[in-house]
């Protein structure tokens, strides 16, 4: 009987579960879609019970997969979408739907925090996506629900609790709440007291810590017979980096999913980045990372495809875009369709095409969308480099790594080597690594990564192309300042 671990990634659009053996081979993969609840503009919620039900479906499907014959599930761990507020009462029942990372209703609360503490709090910018503003919104706008609140957790923590009956939060996810002190690795109770939040905090554990076992009742429901260890898991970006082998200071991750991320590990106190660059705990002990985020990366491309190319596959759309020229015939796209995080931290700015003409084609618009997403990520790289971070080799995962054209475009825009993985399973692989290390299969994360992760093709930048892209990038950087007030005026009209 061969042992395997399950890596479960709780994303925004789906639950993805993979089974991985001790050689790092993915034996089976299953995903289950998730729906958003959007009752008002800027509101993004999900039902945490839907996460749990979808997770059970993926585990059952994995167990029933023919490739799992003669396999034993020894451990489970998680990757989870960050920041989402899951409020629980004293009986550990849900109080309301979860308020997600991409929910932007908390601008007023962010302004209140900035007035009290300044532009940053605990080494991070104060932004709508983080958990603390959501808690303050709940307190202000739903006092009946607030009075029921006994403890809060984040998305994957709730699913893990439903599997085990044990409630914890680990450091990499806690770092995204604006309530974890990065110097002490403890909850910032002084800030909680100052804001009159009360003692609403779960116990903190390491990402690879064993926190329980799958309950007996669930083992029967899932078609399993033997005890399965459950490990805490990590935030999706930390697990995405771990699952790509990005664990050292000389590595950088570019991840293009619904949002887009530039992530660079650090083993020191952190450089002084500013510009809405985040500073969070990695899923590895004694390691942090700096991260820039563009809110609408893959989301922008999906929006464009569904709007302009509804009958065309992503592959064909990108192939047609690749046949157009750099700069898309003088067209620039700003991917602010859900606001923007790095570097602007603005929930009200909206996206735009600049340079449309009568000769603009849909293929050129597709290229401009891809270039605009890449410029948004490059802006984070520029600020990291200006702060003293060396970025000369990037591992690219997600949608941006599925096209040779887009990989070369990243290398040319970023002016650095860009590599893709031989096999990419993203944050779910990072979760599997946490379970494998937690079980003691490997003596260190480095040993596990060496066994589980390898790169294939590396793309080197073309200097001439970089110079051409730089001219467009400098214009792109002016779009925000020129359109932010227009966006606010348009939103004010729509809201009245």
C-alpha positions as CSV (number, residue, x, y, z in Angstrom):
1,X,0.0,0.0,0.0
2,X,1.6,3.3,-1.2
3,X,1.2,6.4,1.0
4,X,0.0,9.7,-0.5
5,X,-0.9,13.1,0.8
6,X,-3.7,15.4,-0.3
7,X,-3.1,19.0,-1.1
8,X,-6.4,21.0,-1.0
9,X,-6.4,24.5,-2.5
10,X,-9.5,26.6,-1.5
11,X,-9.5,29.2,-4.2
12,X,-12.0,31.9,-5.1
13,X,-13.5,30.0,-8.1
14,X,-12.9,26.4,-7.2
15,X,-11.6,23.8,-4.7
16,X,-8.7,21.9,-6.2
17,X,-7.4,18.7,-4.6
18,X,-4.4,16.6,-5.6
19,X,-3.0,13.3,-4.4
20,X,0.8,13.2,-4.4
21,X,3.1,10.3,-3.5
22,X,6.5,10.3,-1.8
23,X,8.3,10.8,-5.1
24,X,6.3,14.0,-5.7
25,X,4.2,12.5,-8.5
26,X,0.7,13.7,-8.8
27,X,-1.5,10.6,-8.8
28,X,-4.9,12.2,-9.2
29,X,-6.4,15.7,-9.5
30,X,-10.0,16.9,-9.0
31,X,-11.6,20.3,-8.9
32,X,-15.1,21.5,-7.9
33,X,-16.4,25.0,-8.8
34,X,-17.4,27.7,-6.3
35,X,-19.9,30.5,-6.8
36,X,-19.6,34.1,-5.7
37,X,-22.4,36.0,-3.9
38,X,-22.4,39.6,-5.2
39,X,-25.4,41.3,-3.7
40,X,-24.1,44.9,-4.2
41,X,-21.4,46.5,-6.3
42,X,-18.0,45.8,-4.7
43,X,-19.4,43.1,-2.4
44,X,-17.9,39.6,-2.8
45,X,-19.0,36.8,-0.4
46,X,-19.2,33.0,-0.3
47,X,-21.0,30.5,1.9
48,X,-18.3,28.7,3.9
49,X,-20.5,25.6,4.0
50,X,-20.2,25.5,0.2
51,X,-16.4,25.3,0.6
52,X,-16.8,22.3,3.0
53,X,-19.3,20.5,0.7
54,X,-17.1,21.1,-2.3
55,X,-14.0,19.8,-0.4
56,X,-15.8,16.6,0.5
57,X,-16.8,16.1,-3.1
58,X,-13.2,16.4,-4.3
59,X,-11.9,14.0,-1.6
60,X,-14.6,11.4,-2.5
61,X,-13.7,11.8,-6.2
62,X,-10.0,11.3,-5.4
63,X,-10.7,8.2,-3.3
64,X,-12.8,6.7,-6.1
65,X,-10.2,7.5,-8.8
66,X,-8.9,4.4,-10.4
67,X,-5.3,5.7,-10.0
68,X,-5.8,5.6,-6.3
69,X,-6.1,1.8,-6.1
70,X,-3.7,0.5,-3.5
71,X,-3.0,4.0,-2.2
72,X,-3.4,5.1,1.4
73,X,-4.1,8.8,2.3
74,X,-1.7,9.5,5.1
75,X,-2.1,13.2,5.5
76,X,-4.0,16.3,4.3
77,X,-3.1,19.9,4.2
78,X,-4.5,23.1,2.8
79,X,-3.9,26.2,0.8
80,X,-6.5,29.0,1.2
81,X,-7.6,32.2,-0.3
82,X,-6.4,34.9,2.1
83,X,-8.0,37.6,4.2
84,X,-11.6,36.4,4.0
85,X,-13.5,37.0,7.3
86,X,-15.4,33.9,8.6
87,X,-17.2,34.9,11.8
88,X,-18.2,32.2,14.3
89,X,-20.3,32.3,17.5
90,X,-19.7,30.6,20.8
91,X,-21.0,27.3,19.5
92,X,-18.7,27.6,16.5
93,X,-21.6,28.1,14.1
94,X,-21.4,30.5,11.2
95,X,-22.9,34.0,11.8
96,X,-23.0,35.1,8.2
97,X,-21.4,34.5,4.8
98,X,-17.7,35.0,4.5
99,X,-16.5,38.5,3.3
100,X,-13.8,37.8,0.7
101,X,-10.4,39.2,-0.1
102,X,-11.7,41.0,-3.2
103,X,-14.6,42.7,-1.4
104,X,-14.1,46.4,-1.4
105,X,-16.9,47.7,0.9
106,X,-14.4,48.7,3.7
107,X,-13.0,51.9,2.3
108,X,-14.4,53.9,5.2
109,X,-12.9,51.5,7.8
110,X,-9.5,51.8,6.0
111,X,-9.7,55.5,6.2
112,X,-10.5,55.3,9.9
113,X,-7.5,53.0,10.5
114,X,-5.2,55.3,8.5
115,X,-6.3,58.3,10.5
116,X,-5.5,56.4,13.7
117,X,-2.3,54.6,12.8
118,X,-0.9,56.1,9.6
119,X,-0.7,54.6,6.1
120,X,0.8,51.3,7.3
121,X,0.1,49.0,10.2
122,X,2.3,46.1,11.3
123,X,4.6,46.6,8.3
124,X,1.7,46.4,5.8
125,X,-0.5,48.9,4.0
126,X,-4.1,49.4,5.2
127,X,-6.2,48.1,2.4
128,X,-9.8,47.0,1.9
129,X,-8.9,43.4,1.2
130,X,-7.4,42.7,4.6
131,X,-9.4,41.1,7.5
132,X,-9.2,43.9,10.1
133,X,-11.2,46.4,8.1
134,X,-13.9,43.7,7.5
135,X,-14.1,43.2,11.3
136,X,-14.6,46.9,11.8
137,X,-17.3,46.9,9.0
138,X,-19.1,44.1,10.7
139,X,-19.0,45.9,14.0
140,X,-20.3,49.2,12.5
141,X,-22.9,47.9,10.0
142,X,-24.1,44.6,11.5
143,X,-24.1,45.1,15.3
144,X,-26.4,42.1,15.9
145,X,-24.0,39.8,14.1
146,X,-21.0,41.5,15.8
147,X,-22.6,40.8,19.2
148,X,-22.7,37.1,18.3
149,X,-19.0,37.0,17.3
150,X,-16.8,34.9,19.6
151,X,-13.9,34.0,17.2
152,X,-13.0,34.6,13.6
153,X,-11.0,32.4,11.2
154,X,-10.0,32.5,7.6
155,X,-11.4,30.3,4.8
156,X,-9.2,27.2,4.9
157,X,-9.3,27.3,8.7
158,X,-13.1,26.8,8.6
159,X,-12.9,23.8,6.2
160,X,-10.2,22.3,8.4
161,X,-12.3,22.8,11.5
162,X,-15.2,21.1,9.8
163,X,-13.0,18.1,9.0
164,X,-11.4,17.8,12.4
165,X,-13.4,19.8,15.0
166,X,-10.2,21.7,15.9
167,X,-9.9,25.4,15.4
168,X,-6.5,27.1,14.6
169,X,-4.9,29.7,12.4
170,X,-1.4,29.5,11.0
171,X,1.1,32.3,10.6
172,X,1.2,32.8,6.8
173,X,-2.6,33.4,6.7
174,X,-2.7,35.3,10.0
175,X,-0.1,37.7,8.5
176,X,-2.8,38.9,6.1
177,X,-5.3,40.0,8.8
178,X,-3.5,43.2,9.8
179,X,-3.6,41.8,13.3
180,X,-0.4,39.7,13.5
181,X,2.7,41.3,14.9
182,X,5.5,40.2,12.4
183,X,8.2,40.9,15.0
184,X,6.8,38.7,17.8
185,X,4.7,36.2,15.8
186,X,1.8,36.9,18.2
187,X,-1.6,38.5,17.8
188,X,-1.4,42.3,18.2
189,X,-3.7,42.4,21.3
190,X,-2.8,46.1,21.9
191,X,-4.4,47.0,18.6
192,X,-7.3,44.8,19.2
193,X,-7.9,46.4,22.6
194,X,-7.5,49.9,21.1
195,X,-10.2,49.1,18.6
196,X,-12.4,47.3,21.2
197,X,-12.5,44.1,19.3
198,X,-12.3,41.8,22.3
199,X,-10.5,38.4,22.5
200,X,-11.7,36.9,19.2
201,X,-8.4,35.2,18.1
202,X,-7.8,31.5,17.4
203,X,-4.6,29.8,18.5
204,X,-1.6,30.2,16.2
205,X,0.4,27.3,14.8
206,X,3.1,26.6,12.2
207,X,1.9,25.7,8.7
208,X,3.3,22.2,8.8
209,X,2.0,21.5,12.3
210,X,-0.3,18.6,12.8
211,X,-3.6,20.0,14.2
212,X,-5.9,17.0,14.3
213,X,-7.3,14.0,12.3
214,X,-10.3,13.6,10.1
215,X,-13.3,12.9,12.3
216,X,-14.6,9.3,12.4
217,X,-18.0,10.3,11.1
218,X,-16.4,12.0,8.1
219,X,-14.1,9.1,7.4
220,X,-17.2,7.0,6.8
221,X,-18.8,9.6,4.6
222,X,-15.7,10.0,2.5
223,X,-15.3,6.3,2.0
224,X,-12.1,6.0,4.2
225,X,-11.2,3.6,6.9
226,X,-7.9,4.6,8.5
227,X,-6.9,7.7,10.5
228,X,-5.7,10.6,8.4
229,X,-3.5,13.3,9.9
230,X,-4.5,16.9,9.1
231,X,-1.9,19.7,9.0
232,X,-2.5,23.5,9.3
233,X,-1.7,24.5,5.7
234,X,-0.8,28.0,4.4
235,X,-2.0,31.1,2.7
236,X,-2.5,30.6,-1.1
237,X,0.3,32.9,-2.1
238,X,2.7,31.3,0.4
239,X,1.7,27.8,-0.8
240,X,1.9,28.9,-4.4
241,X,5.5,29.9,-3.8
242,X,6.3,26.7,-1.9
243,X,4.6,24.6,-4.6
244,X,6.8,26.4,-7.2
245,X,10.0,25.8,-5.1
246,X,10.3,29.5,-4.4
247,X,11.7,29.3,-0.8
248,X,15.1,31.2,-1.0
249,X,16.0,34.9,-1.2
250,X,17.4,34.6,-4.7
251,X,14.1,33.4,-6.2
252,X,11.0,35.3,-7.2
253,X,7.5,34.1,-8.1
254,X,5.1,35.5,-10.7
255,X,1.7,34.0,-10.2
256,X,-1.2,34.9,-12.6
257,X,-4.5,33.7,-11.3
258,X,-7.6,35.7,-10.6
259,X,-5.3,38.2,-9.1
260,X,-1.6,38.6,-10.0
261,X,1.3,38.3,-7.6
262,X,5.0,39.1,-7.5
263,X,6.5,37.3,-4.4
264,X,10.1,37.4,-3.2
265,X,11.2,35.4,0.0
266,X,13.2,37.1,2.7
267,X,15.1,35.8,5.7
268,X,15.7,39.2,7.3
269,X,13.6,42.0,8.9
270,X,12.3,43.2,5.5
271,X,13.4,46.1,3.3
272,X,11.5,49.3,3.4
273,X,9.3,48.9,0.3
274,X,6.3,51.1,0.7
275,X,4.0,51.5,-2.4
276,X,1.6,48.9,-1.0
277,X,4.1,46.1,-1.2
278,X,3.0,43.6,1.5
279,X,5.3,41.9,4.0
280,X,3.9,38.5,5.1
281,X,5.1,35.3,6.8
282,X,6.0,32.4,4.4
283,X,4.7,28.9,5.0
284,X,8.3,28.0,6.0
285,X,9.6,28.7,9.5
286,X,11.7,31.8,10.0
287,X,11.0,33.1,6.5
288,X,8.9,36.0,5.2
289,X,8.2,37.4,1.8
290,X,7.5,40.7,0.1
291,X,4.6,40.7,-2.3
292,X,3.0,43.0,-4.8
293,X,-0.5,42.3,-5.9
294,X,-2.6,43.4,-8.9
295,X,-6.2,42.6,-8.1
296,X,-7.4,41.8,-11.7
297,X,-4.9,39.8,-13.6
298,X,-6.5,36.6,-14.9
299,X,-9.8,38.2,-14.0
300,X,-9.2,40.9,-16.6
301,X,-8.3,38.5,-19.3
302,X,-11.3,36.3,-18.5
303,X,-13.5,39.4,-18.6
304,X,-12.1,40.4,-22.0
305,X,-12.5,36.9,-23.4
306,X,-16.1,36.6,-22.3
307,X,-16.9,40.1,-23.6
308,X,-15.1,40.0,-26.9
309,X,-14.2,36.4,-27.6
310,X,-17.0,34.3,-26.0
311,X,-16.8,31.5,-28.5
312,X,-13.0,31.4,-28.6
313,X,-10.7,29.4,-26.4
314,X,-8.1,31.2,-24.3
315,X,-5.4,29.4,-26.2
316,X,-6.7,30.6,-29.6
317,X,-7.2,34.1,-28.3
318,X,-3.7,34.4,-27.0
319,X,-2.3,32.9,-30.2
320,X,-4.0,35.6,-32.2
321,X,-2.8,38.3,-29.8
322,X,0.8,36.9,-30.3
323,X,0.7,37.7,-34.0
324,X,0.3,41.5,-33.3
325,X,3.1,43.9,-32.6
326,X,4.5,45.0,-29.3
327,X,2.4,47.9,-28.0
328,X,-0.7,46.6,-29.7
329,X,-0.8,49.4,-32.3
330,X,-0.5,52.1,-29.7
331,X,-3.0,50.7,-27.2
332,X,-2.6,50.4,-23.5
333,X,-4.9,48.6,-21.0
334,X,-5.0,49.4,-17.3
335,X,-6.4,46.3,-15.5
336,X,-8.1,48.2,-12.7
337,X,-11.5,46.6,-13.2
338,X,-11.9,45.7,-9.5
339,X,-9.7,48.6,-8.2
340,X,-6.0,48.1,-7.6
341,X,-3.8,47.2,-4.7
342,X,-0.1,47.6,-5.6
343,X,1.0,50.4,-5.8
344,X,-2.1,52.5,-5.6
345,X,-4.3,50.8,-2.9
346,X,-7.4,52.3,-4.5
347,X,-10.7,50.4,-4.5
348,X,-12.5,53.0,-6.6
349,X,-10.3,53.3,-9.7
350,X,-11.5,51.4,-12.7
351,X,-9.9,50.0,-15.8
352,X,-9.5,51.6,-19.2
353,X,-8.2,51.2,-22.7
354,X,-6.1,54.2,-23.8
355,X,-5.3,54.7,-27.5
356,X,-8.3,53.1,-29.2
357,X,-8.6,54.1,-32.9
358,X,-10.7,53.1,-35.9
359,X,-8.0,50.7,-36.9
360,X,-7.8,48.9,-33.6
361,X,-8.6,45.1,-33.9
362,X,-9.9,42.7,-31.3
363,X,-6.6,40.8,-31.5
364,X,-4.7,44.0,-30.6
365,X,-7.1,44.6,-27.7
366,X,-6.3,41.1,-26.5
367,X,-2.6,41.8,-26.7
368,X,-3.0,45.1,-24.9
369,X,-4.9,43.3,-22.1
370,X,-2.0,40.8,-21.7
371,X,0.6,43.5,-21.8
372,X,-1.4,45.7,-19.3
373,X,-1.6,42.8,-16.8
374,X,2.2,42.3,-17.2
375,X,2.9,46.0,-16.7
376,X,0.9,45.9,-13.5
377,X,3.1,43.1,-12.2
378,X,6.2,44.8,-13.5
379,X,5.3,47.9,-11.5
380,X,5.7,45.9,-8.3
381,X,9.1,44.6,-9.5
382,X,10.2,48.1,-10.1
383,X,9.4,49.2,-6.6
384,X,11.0,46.1,-5.1
385,X,14.2,46.7,-7.0
386,X,14.2,50.4,-6.0
387,X,14.0,49.2,-2.3
388,X,17.2,47.1,-2.8
389,X,15.7,43.7,-3.7
390,X,17.6,41.8,-6.4
391,X,15.2,40.1,-8.8
392,X,17.0,38.3,-11.7
393,X,15.2,34.9,-11.9
394,X,11.4,34.5,-11.8
395,X,9.4,31.3,-11.7
396,X,6.1,31.9,-13.5
397,X,3.0,29.9,-12.6
398,X,-0.7,30.2,-13.4
399,X,-2.3,31.5,-16.6
400,X,0.8,33.4,-17.6
401,X,2.8,30.2,-17.7
402,X,0.6,28.4,-20.1
403,X,1.7,30.3,-23.2
404,X,5.2,30.5,-24.6
405,X,4.3,33.9,-26.0
406,X,3.3,35.3,-22.5
407,X,6.3,33.7,-20.8
408,X,8.6,35.5,-23.3
409,X,6.6,38.7,-22.9
410,X,7.2,38.5,-19.1
411,X,10.9,38.0,-19.6
412,X,11.1,41.0,-22.0
413,X,9.0,43.3,-19.8
414,X,10.6,42.3,-16.5
415,X,14.1,42.2,-18.0
416,X,14.9,39.0,-16.2
417,X,15.1,35.2,-16.8
418,X,11.6,33.6,-16.5
419,X,11.3,29.8,-16.0
420,X,8.3,27.5,-16.0
421,X,7.8,24.3,-14.1
422,X,7.9,20.8,-15.5
423,X,4.6,20.1,-13.7
424,X,2.6,22.8,-12.1
425,X,-0.1,22.3,-9.5
426,X,0.3,25.6,-7.8
427,X,-0.9,26.2,-4.2
428,X,-2.3,22.6,-3.9
429,X,1.3,21.3,-4.4
430,X,2.5,23.7,-1.7
431,X,-0.2,22.2,0.6
432,X,0.9,18.7,-0.3
433,X,4.5,19.6,0.6
434,X,3.3,20.9,4.0
435,X,1.7,17.5,4.6
436,X,4.7,15.6,3.4
437,X,7.1,17.5,5.7
438,X,4.6,17.4,8.5
439,X,4.5,13.6,8.2
440,X,8.3,13.4,8.4
441,X,8.8,12.1,4.9
442,X,11.6,14.6,4.5
443,X,14.1,16.2,6.9
444,X,13.6,19.7,5.5
445,X,11.5,21.7,3.1
446,X,14.6,22.0,0.9
447,X,14.8,18.2,0.6
448,X,11.1,18.0,-0.2
449,X,11.2,20.8,-2.8
450,X,14.2,19.1,-4.5
451,X,12.2,15.9,-4.9
452,X,8.9,17.4,-5.8
453,X,9.7,20.5,-7.9
454,X,11.7,21.0,-11.1
455,X,11.8,23.7,-13.9
456,X,11.8,23.1,-17.6
457,X,12.2,25.9,-20.1
458,X,13.8,29.2,-19.2
459,X,13.1,32.4,-21.2
460,X,15.8,35.1,-21.4
461,X,14.9,38.7,-22.0
462,X,15.4,40.4,-25.4
463,X,17.0,43.8,-24.7
464,X,15.5,45.5,-27.8
465,X,12.0,44.2,-26.8
466,X,12.5,45.4,-23.2
467,X,13.4,48.9,-24.4
468,X,10.3,49.0,-26.6
469,X,8.0,47.7,-23.8
470,X,9.6,50.3,-21.4
471,X,8.3,53.1,-23.6
472,X,4.7,51.8,-23.3
473,X,5.2,51.0,-19.6
474,X,6.1,54.6,-18.8
475,X,2.9,55.7,-20.4
476,X,1.0,53.0,-18.6
477,X,2.2,54.4,-15.2
478,X,0.6,57.7,-16.0
479,X,-2.9,56.2,-16.6
480,X,-3.8,55.9,-12.9
481,X,-3.2,59.5,-12.1
482,X,-5.1,60.6,-15.2
483,X,-8.2,58.4,-14.6
484,X,-8.6,58.0,-10.8
485,X,-10.8,61.1,-10.3
486,X,-12.8,60.2,-13.4
487,X,-13.4,56.7,-12.0
488,X,-14.7,58.2,-8.7
489,X,-17.0,60.6,-10.6
490,X,-18.5,57.8,-12.6
491,X,-19.0,55.6,-9.5
492,X,-20.7,58.5,-7.7
493,X,-23.2,58.8,-10.6
494,X,-23.9,55.1,-10.5
495,X,-24.4,55.0,-6.8
496,X,-26.9,57.9,-6.7
